[in-house]
Amino acid sequence: GLEPVAPFLAEIEQVESHDDAAALFATVHHQSPYGFAVWADPDNPEMNKLRLFQGGLGMPNRDYYLDEGERFAQYREAYRNYIITIHELAGISDAEAKADAIIDLETRIADAHWTRERSREVTETYNPMGVAELAALAPQLDFAEGMDNLGLSDVEELIVIQPSAIEATGQIFADTDIATIKDYMTFHFINDRTGWLPRAFDEASFEFFGRTLRGQEEQRAREKRGVNLIGGALGHAVGQIYVDRHFPPSSKDQMEGLVANLTTAFEGRLETLEWMDDETRTEALEKLSTFEPRIGYPEIWDEYEGLEIQPGDYFGNRVRMAEWRWGEQLEDLSEPVDP
């Protein structure tokens, strides 16, 4: 049932102020109007750097809230019905009023968001900021304390992807009553975990996100979804078993030899192409020299050290996976990019 979510919903229920809500935003498990991630620094691709980006929407992007076309109006109506359904399944009262308030909040956030096109502009999205500068950009979100909560206290500078969206979101947050913020966080905590909950939640989620938004006629079979989950969450652990059973070293050696022969042949062809001038040829050969074939399995396996998997505790396993993955990102932040 809903017993596994009860402690997390209780955390939301205990929120009494905007400061309390901002502190809960800065945790691994609760919905937030922004997101952190660790990726390579575009200005120094050999090093990882923390990035902050816009977030907080239940539908894919701002167009789903703001586009006046008939198709998007239908999406918004279906989303409202979905939010109502989740509330009803969870036994939460005033479902319709809460759905309207949640959608109103998300629509205001969407209006502040950058478009997908602008968010792909590398020069516009590269905005290095110190933590003090970020705190001044959106003081309502209390980033300094929040980053401490997330284990980011050593970060002195980060890349803010959409600064104006973060700034506007901070003001939207401050202007929204605390009851609506709690309803918004409660809905999204459940919504993000429908696949971990009883079948009715999973089916409601598929009806909206799968059938309505993606046009998927039927959900993939349970066992196939299970395989995808394990592959994504514990891929190297399963991969080692597969390699032991089905991919002996001799097979890897044969494939590496084949790829080496192809690379040699390609290099010879580049050296003799008549239409390629010398400058382009030099660059092409240099590019080819950096090609790194990866056949079958990695030289170093992920070990999942510290991740606890308990039989019979699916919800808890997923919670611990999320915490472990964030810990991995924190480790990446202190390391050069793995080539």
Salt bridges, closest charged atoms under 4 A:
GLU11 OE1 - HIS30 NE2 2.79
GLU13 OE2 - LYS182 NZ 3.74
ASP41 OD2 - LYS49 NZ 3.90
ASP63 OD2 - ARG116 NH2 3.28
GLU96 OE1 - ARG80 NH2 3.76
ASP100 OD1 - ARG80 NE 2.59
ASP104 OD2 - ARG108 NE 3.26
GLU106 OE2 - HIS188 NE2 2.59
GLU124 OE1 - ARG118 NE 2.88
GLU157 OE1 - LYS49 NZ 2.49
ASP183 OD1 - LYS98 NZ 3.99
ASP202 OD2 - ARG225 NH1 3.06
GLU207 OE1 - ARG211 NE 2.98
GLU256 OE2 - LYS252 NZ 3.47
ASP278 OD1 - ARG281 NE 3.93
GLU292 OE1 - ARG294 NH2 3.51
GLU299 OE2 - LYS252 NZ 3.97
ASP302 OD2 - HIS236 ND1 3.68
ASP313 OD2 - ARG320 NH2 3.07
GLU323 OE2 - HIS29 NE2 2.83
